């Protein structure tokens, strides 16, 4: 089987086991560290059992949440309380009240642990500078651009530090995914997205950089800036907006119908396609996922430029459902690989 | 020298309000079936009453129900009028918040909000509105244009008829709730105003928040005139002054924790009013306050109260 095409990957987060989530904010540091390690190993086992080619960082067991993990480690950010994302789901949104500064690395413990315990490919997700700015209240900087660039400088220091750790013991390229779910939420700010993302990775070699964007009203505005973005790939959500009916027609695969247009705009980067919806418990059958992938292959042509992933992090689902979704995703890819 | 006008400034607080930690945790317990419908409903209604008192004591002239048991601005009305599952989430405007998109499978008809029918995906237990029966209280409804624009509809349905069906439901709600004042919230407006709105404007004193107010939208439809049309900036205020009795001005930032100086906001409101010859103006916030941490929202309410007379 050709394992170098249609690489299966997760996006980032996975539901934490109860023993970790229930004490994440209150356990003493040593105890918390032990529980994070245990949860990461158990999640690694799940990902291996599901058959993923790329195990990411074992479901982000070291981070409570993608924004807060970074913001809480910085000087200059104050938390007044949680704000709603949707339904009864909340996250802590920081207020930037003075100049932001990186006190110490906020990801190196996680990277070192995963490097020591995973033999498969690793993809390291880092919350991008534009999203950090968009998801913060700005009480200090003159404008949002200035804030996004301040976050970019902090992230560049962190990425450079992580790349240094990676290159000391690994010869393969270091895969970094810049998580920018906010990237296309303000169409008028695409210049800011491009400028801040490029600044966060400027001058760093030996890495493969991808960007993760989800629930965008229009991915084309991102692809239209593809030539300016110094990245190697896109990892995107599609399944949430697709039908659950089997079939290879554009009507059945309505979410993937725009792929052809996106590929026409920018065919220089790989595209990771979301084939399973992280917001519903419905476990897409293997055949449905196969249809989604085959449709995407028809639109893009070269299967080496396609990677296969869930729409977003699976932390929204139970570990059992998350596993079932990943397993079906891998089974679907294996079926297609047999035919190639 | 221009004529000096004494401007009367009033204030209004509206829409989804941040939940307390107690409410959030109780809803989580209810979702896990560790708390029953009745207990959660009572807790949320009690918190609503406390908030209405807080708004009044802070000096806010008008306020809506804080809607802490509405999962988003559409959910309660959708649960009332549609037989629909809520699954797909959709981004709300240019924010990091989401709502569940209703699917309009057939023309909406008025139903009933039942506590025992509530689910985490539909609506939460508790009353649709808790009315304190004061002259400050304002009912809240999402704009009909926004309801349709934020939903998915079966292709067999006619858009105009969906809107007319919703209009019937709104008029029924106004009657059943004995609504004197209504805030109609339109974050996703059409390019032209829905003609049926005049029936609502004739039935209650309507505070209408419509994003992107232009002369073109209102100038061509002289007949449609709310009591108060709430503008987002000085240019829009000029239009709302022409097309409503008491123009409104959204001045307090709902998407930043920075706390404004009420004195400066008063000056801005007074200056904008004087330049347009307005004698009475309503001030409010730029969006509902659910984008803020609760502690900041509470402080913003005090600011709103101080900006008004």
Interface residues (C-beta under 8 A of the other chain):
Chain A: X79 X80 X81 X82 X83 X84 X85 X86 X87 X88 X90 X93 X95 X134 X135 X137 X138 X139 X181 X182 X185 X186 X215 X217 X240 X241 X279 X280
Chain B: X18 X19 X24 X27 X28 X31 X71 X72 X87 X88 X89 X90 X91 X94 X95 X96 X97 X98 X99 X100 X120 X121 X255 X256 X257 X258 X290 X291 X292 X293 X294 X295 X296
